[in-house]
Amino acid sequence: MLTKELTIRNDSGFHIRPAQLFTEKAASFQSTVNLEYKSEPNISIIDGKSILGLMTLGLEKGSVITLTTEGPDEQAALDALAELVESGFGEV
């Protein structure tokens, strides 16, 4: 299992387009992908392959998430998804 803390960088946050890009990329890997988001007093852990789950987080610019991957291609999944988030989903 691998984890990485990431910050949402694009101005409009994690709206439908970034969520779609994220889930499509996550689905291309065999590994499980989870996102954890802590918003006081709640902690949400969402399946990174579920667009509905991602949309419920309400992530805005500056939100900090923890990406977790586990499985046979966990390193490749972590690297690709982290790059997508760090690039601002092509919006920055």
MOVENGI-V318199 format. One record per residue. N is the residue number from 1. RES is the residue in one small letter. PHI is phi in radians with two decimals (none if undefined). PSI is psi in degrees with one decimal (* if undefined). NEAR is the number of other ideal C-beta (glycine too) atoms within 10 Angstrom. Layout:
# MOVENGI-V318199
<<N	RES	PHI	PSI	NEAR> <N	RES	PHI	PSI	NEAR>>
This chain:
# MOVENGI-V318199
<<1	m	none	132.9	11> <2	l	-2.12	147.5	15> <3	t	-2.38	154.1	13> <4	k	-2.66	135.0	15> <5	e	-1.56	132.9	10> <6	l	-2.32	154.6	16> <7	t	-2.04	132.7	12> <8	i	-1.21	124.5	22> <9	r	-1.87	-25.3	16> <10	n	-1.31	145.2	19> <11	d	-1.01	-36.0	10> <12	s	-1.57	3.9	14> <13	g	1.28	-158.3	18> <14	f	-1.64	71.0	23> <15	h	-1.51	-165.8	15> <16	i	-1.08	-42.0	11> <17	r	-1.12	-51.4	13> <18	p	-1.06	-37.9	21> <19	a	-1.10	-40.1	21> <20	q	-1.15	-45.3	14> <21	l	-1.05	-42.2	16> <22	f	-1.13	-48.2	22> <23	t	-1.18	-36.0	20> <24	e	-1.11	-44.2	12> <25	k	-1.16	-43.6	17> <26	a	-1.07	-38.7	25> <27	a	-1.19	-17.1	13> <28	s	-1.40	-2.1	13> <29	f	-1.98	150.7	20> <30	q	-1.32	-29.5	11> <31	s	-1.11	153.4	21> <32	t	-1.32	147.0	16> <33	v	-2.28	125.1	24> <34	n	-2.25	147.4	19> <35	l	-2.04	133.4	24> <36	e	-2.00	132.2	16> <37	y	-2.32	126.0	20> <38	k	-1.82	116.0	13> <39	s	-2.25	113.0	12> <40	e	-0.86	131.3	5> <41	p	-1.67	15.4	5> <42	n	-1.78	151.8	7> <43	i	-2.18	124.0	10> <44	s	-1.96	133.0	14> <45	i	-2.10	120.4	13> <46	i	-2.14	143.3	18> <47	d	-1.16	119.2	15> <48	g	-1.21	-5.5	26> <49	k	-1.75	6.2	19> <50	s	-1.93	108.8	16> <51	i	-1.11	-37.3	17> <52	l	-1.11	-43.7	10> <53	g	-1.06	-43.8	17> <54	l	-1.11	-40.3	24> <55	m	-1.15	-27.9	16> <56	t	-1.24	-17.1	12> <57	l	-1.24	-28.0	19> <58	g	1.09	41.9	13> <59	l	-1.28	129.9	23> <60	e	-1.95	170.6	13> <61	k	-0.95	131.8	14> <62	g	1.66	-12.1	9> <63	s	-1.12	137.4	17> <64	v	-1.83	127.8	13> <65	i	-2.15	158.2	23> <66	t	-1.98	120.4	15> <67	l	-1.66	129.9	21> <68	t	-2.20	132.4	20> <69	t	-2.21	145.1	25> <70	e	-2.62	125.2	14> <71	g	2.59	-169.4	14> <72	p	-1.15	-26.1	10> <73	d	-2.12	36.3	14> <74	e	-1.08	-37.4	19> <75	q	-1.18	-44.5	11> <76	a	-1.10	-40.6	15> <77	a	-1.13	-46.6	25> <78	l	-1.05	-47.0	21> <79	d	-1.10	-46.5	14> <80	a	-1.16	-43.3	15> <81	l	-1.26	-37.8	24> <82	a	-1.12	-41.3	16> <83	e	-1.08	-40.0	10> <84	l	-1.08	-47.4	18> <85	v	-1.14	-45.8	22> <86	e	-1.16	-24.4	14> <87	s	-1.40	-3.5	13> <88	g	1.25	25.0	15> <89	f	1.00	31.0	21> <90	g	1.32	9.7	10> <91	e	-1.78	-11.8	13> <92	v	-1.60	*	10>>
